[in-house]
Amino acid sequence: MTTSSHIRGVGLFASDGETTSANRPQATKQLFWSFVRLVSARWPEYSIEAALLALFMISACTCTVIFELPSSPVRQAIPSAFLRRALTGIAMGLTAIALIYSPWGQRSGAISIRQ
C-alpha cells in the first residue's frame, strides 16, 4: 500500500491491487463517510464562513449599485469613473477588514490573534 495512492486506507487506483470493481463501492462509501464526519465536526465554522461570504457579497452589490447606478446621486456627484471604482475598492477593503476582525471572523480562523 503506497501512501500517495491512498487516502486513509482507501485505494484510489485499480493498479493498487486492492481496489477492484468488486470493492470499489466500499471504497467510495468509506470516502463519503469520511467526508460526512469531517463536515459534521466542523459545521459551525463552515456556516460562519458562508455567512461572512454572503455579507461580503451583499456589501459588494450595495457598493456597486451606490457608485455605478446611472440614477444614483453619488454617481452623478462623482463624474470620474476611476474615482468611483477606487472608492468602491476602498469600501470593499474596509468591509473585508471589518469581517475578518469581527468575532465571527476570528472564530472562523480568518485571523489568529496571538497573546
Sequence and secondary structure as in RCSB ss.txt:
>XXXX:A:sequence
MTTSSHIRGVGLFASDGETTSANRPQATKQLFWSFVRLVSARWPEYSIEAALLALFMISACTCTVIFELPSSPVR
QAIPSAFLRRALTGIAMGLTAIALIYSPWGQRSGAISIRQ
>XXXX:A:secstr
  STTEETTEE SGGGSS  TTTHHHHHHHHHHHHHHHHHHHHHHHHHHHHHHHHHHHHHHHHHHHHH TT HHH
HH   HHHHHHHHHHHHHHHHHHHHHSHHHHHHTSS    
